[in-house]
Amino acid sequence: MKLIVLNLPRTFEEQSLALLFKKIGAIKSCTLVIDERTGISKGFGFVEMALTHEGEAAIKELHGSKVGKNKIRIKKSS
């Protein structure tokens, strides 16, 4: 299940994003969207969970949680 993770701190790194989701289940891929010009995170990324029920669990557990000062949003990506 592919998820989009929104409202991440601009200082967040891809490795940190992966660690956040690995607590819930196996991930297939993790990509933080980076601004090509500045090299800084755009504040969102994509995580693909290996199993659908793990993706649903990630949404339940992490949606609305705080990462730094930001309240992150997670939803299924199309």
Phi, psi and omega in degrees: 000125180268131182240148171252135182245119186248158175067035176283150175299144181296341180270357183293145180247157182302321180298320179293322178296316179298317180298323179301318183274334180295339177294335184263324181181184181286136177249142178274320181205160180211124181224125174262132182278123185247138175289121183298324184287316185261338183077011181256148179303143176274359176093012175209164180199181182233139176230131176250117179274146183294323183237145182301315182294333176288324176296318178295322177294322179296318178298313181300314185282322190257337180299126180087358179281162182266133172234109189067232178264356185263142172266112185278155177238138181228133175212165178295134179263144181273000000 
